Amino acid sequence: MRRAKQILAVCLGVAVNLAASAQTATPASRGELLYTTHCVACHTTEVHWRQKKLATDWASLDRQVRRWAGNVGLAWTDGDIVEVTRFLNSAHYHFATPSVTGRGPGHFTPGIALAN
């Protein structure tokens, strides 16, 4: 009986830890969802690591996202472009991000896009 209580206590501890870790999982960002829905079919991660990549800083990455969204006919808003650019930058490029609001690097107000 004592052994059964020990096993039950261990199982409950594992279950609590699993539940806690499931709750702390970060949901996908809007930029990641847009990218995986519309872009990942043609763009493997290799395209972001190739030697002759066209994105060399934040502004050029933003231009490439805008260009391809237009080429494919996506009706993305400026906010969508910023979100996808932010996702790609955090996942692959790690360029310095400009401040749009003046509150520090990489802080954007929703709906504001970067000027090219």
C-alpha positions as CSV (number, residue, x, y, z in Angstrom):
1,M,0.0,0.0,0.0
2,R,2.8,2.4,0.9
3,R,4.5,1.7,-2.5
4,A,1.2,2.4,-4.3
5,K,1.0,5.8,-2.6
6,Q,4.6,6.6,-3.6
7,I,3.9,5.7,-7.2
8,L,0.7,7.8,-7.1
9,A,2.5,10.8,-5.7
10,V,5.2,10.6,-8.4
11,C,2.6,10.3,-11.1
12,L,0.7,13.3,-9.7
13,G,4.0,15.3,-9.6
14,V,4.7,14.4,-13.2
15,A,1.2,15.4,-14.3
16,V,1.4,18.7,-12.5
17,N,4.8,19.5,-14.2
18,L,3.4,18.6,-17.6
19,A,0.4,20.8,-17.1
20,A,2.5,23.7,-16.0
21,S,4.9,23.3,-18.9
22,A,2.0,23.1,-21.3
23,Q,0.6,26.4,-20.0
24,T,3.9,28.2,-20.3
25,A,4.4,27.3,-24.0
26,T,4.5,30.4,-26.0
27,P,1.9,30.5,-28.7
28,A,3.0,31.2,-32.3
29,S,3.2,34.9,-33.2
30,R,1.0,36.4,-35.9
31,G,4.2,36.8,-38.0
32,E,5.1,33.1,-37.6
33,L,1.5,32.1,-38.5
34,L,1.5,34.3,-41.6
35,Y,4.9,33.0,-42.7
36,T,4.1,29.3,-42.1
37,T,0.7,29.7,-43.9
38,H,1.9,31.6,-47.0
39,C,5.7,31.3,-47.3
40,V,7.1,28.2,-45.9
41,A,5.9,26.0,-48.9
42,C,8.6,27.7,-51.0
43,H,11.0,29.0,-48.4
44,T,12.9,26.4,-46.4
45,T,15.2,27.6,-43.7
46,E,18.1,27.3,-46.2
47,V,16.9,30.4,-48.1
48,H,17.6,32.5,-45.0
49,W,21.1,31.1,-44.5
50,R,22.4,31.2,-48.1
51,Q,25.5,33.1,-49.0
52,K,23.9,35.5,-51.5
53,K,20.9,36.5,-49.3
54,L,19.2,39.7,-50.2
55,A,18.4,40.7,-46.6
56,T,21.4,42.3,-45.0
57,D,19.8,44.4,-42.4
58,W,16.3,45.2,-41.0
59,A,15.3,47.6,-43.8
60,S,16.3,45.2,-46.6
61,L,14.5,42.3,-44.8
62,D,11.4,44.5,-44.6
63,R,11.7,45.3,-48.3
64,Q,12.0,41.6,-49.2
65,V,8.9,40.7,-47.2
66,R,7.0,43.5,-48.9
67,R,8.3,42.4,-52.3
68,W,7.3,38.8,-51.9
69,A,4.0,39.6,-50.4
70,G,3.3,41.7,-53.4
71,N,4.6,39.1,-55.9
72,V,2.4,36.4,-54.5
73,G,-0.6,38.7,-54.3
74,L,-1.0,38.6,-50.5
75,A,-3.2,41.4,-49.2
76,W,-1.0,42.0,-46.1
77,T,-1.3,45.1,-44.1
78,D,1.7,47.1,-43.0
79,G,1.2,45.5,-39.6
80,D,1.3,42.0,-41.2
81,I,4.6,43.0,-43.0
82,V,6.1,44.2,-39.7
83,E,5.0,41.0,-37.9
84,V,6.5,38.7,-40.6
85,T,9.7,40.7,-40.7
86,R,9.9,40.6,-36.9
87,F,9.4,36.8,-36.9
88,L,12.0,36.2,-39.6
89,N,14.5,38.5,-37.8
90,S,14.0,36.7,-34.5
91,A,14.1,33.3,-36.1
92,H,16.9,33.7,-38.6
93,Y,18.6,37.0,-39.0
94,H,19.1,38.8,-35.7
95,F,19.5,42.3,-37.2
96,A,19.4,45.4,-35.1
97,T,15.7,46.5,-35.1
98,P,14.8,50.2,-35.3
99,S,12.6,51.9,-32.8
100,V,9.4,53.3,-34.2
101,T,7.9,54.5,-31.0
102,G,11.1,55.8,-29.3
103,R,10.7,53.3,-26.5
104,G,13.8,51.3,-27.5
105,P,15.1,49.0,-30.2
106,G,12.5,46.7,-31.7
107,H,9.4,48.3,-30.1
108,F,6.6,48.8,-32.6
109,T,3.2,50.3,-32.3
110,P,0.7,48.0,-34.0
111,G,-0.3,49.4,-37.4
112,I,2.9,51.4,-37.9
113,A,5.2,50.2,-40.6
114,L,8.7,51.2,-41.3
115,A,9.4,53.7,-44.0
116,N,11.6,52.4,-46.7
